[in-house]
């Protein structure tokens, strides 16, 4: 009935048999419809890989964001409590933190 509502039928009224026959014959023959394009082997592999990545959470954090790749992080312990890098419009500021050792907060170095 929902498909007939757009054809001038009021909800709750039934169309005549002739109208139903006309609507049924107006439907295209499925064999005359164009076939969808087939996927290449590469497209199929990309679709499978995309699905696997989307549905499974990562086991470890080995993803490097483009910003971190541009500015870099300190490789050795620094004397400073902060580390700042700029590359174009990208900027990173790291500040050393403290850890609770059970009785007091202890300053931690970078990195």
N, C-alpha and C positions, 0 to 999 in steps of 0.2 A: 503493500500500500504506500509506503514512503516514496517509492519511485514514481508512483502515479500522482502524487500530490502536486508535483511540479507541472503536470500536464493538464491542469484545470479541474482535477477531481477534488472534492471536499472530503476531508477525513471522515470516515464512517459510511460513505456511500460506495457502492460497488459499480464498476463500469460494466457496460453491456458486453455480451460475448463477442460481438463484432469489433468492439474497441480493443479488447484483449487480444484478439487474433491479429489486428492491425499492428499492435505494439510488438507482439511476438515475431511477426514477419519483418518488422523494421530493424530488428537486431542484426548486426553484421555476422556473416558466416565466419567462424573462427579461423578457417583455413585461408580466408582472404586477407586476414590481418598480417601486417609485416612482422617478420620474425625479429626478435631482439638480437642485437649484435652479440656474437660469442666472444668470450674472453680469451686472450692469448695465454700462453703458459706463464709468462712473466706476470701478467695481471692477476692470474689465479694465485700464484705464489705470494704476491704482495697482499692480496686480500686475506689469505690464510695467516700471514705474518702479522698483519694489522689486527686481526681478530685475536690471535694469541697474545699479543702485547697488551691489547685493551682489556682482556678478560683475566689475565693473571698478574697479581701484584709482584713487584720486584723482590728478589731474594736478598739483594744487597744494594747499598746506595753507591753505585758506581756511575751515576749520571752526572756529567759536568755541564752546568749551565753555560751558555755562551758568554755571559758577563764574567764569570769566574775564569774562563779560558782567556779572556782579553786582558784582565788586570792581574791575574796571578795572586798567589798567597805566599807568605814568607816560608822559606825552606829551612831556615835555622832559627834557633832561639834568638830573640831580639832583646836588647836592653830596655827598649821603650815599652810602655804599657799600652800603646796604640800602634796600629799599622794602617797606613792610608795609601791607596793607589788610585790613579786616575788614568783613563784611556778614552779620549774623546768625551762623549757625554755620559760615560759610565764611571762610577766611583764606588769604591768599597772602603769601609772603615771598620776595622776589627779592634775591639777593646778587650784586654785581658780581664779575666774574671777572678773569682775567689772560690775556694772549696772549703766546706766545713769538715774539719778533721775530728769532730766529736767534742772539742772544747773551745775552738776558736776558728775564725775565718782566716785562711792562708792564701796570700796572693799567688796567682799562677802566672807563668810566663807565656809569651806568644811564641810560636804556635803551641 
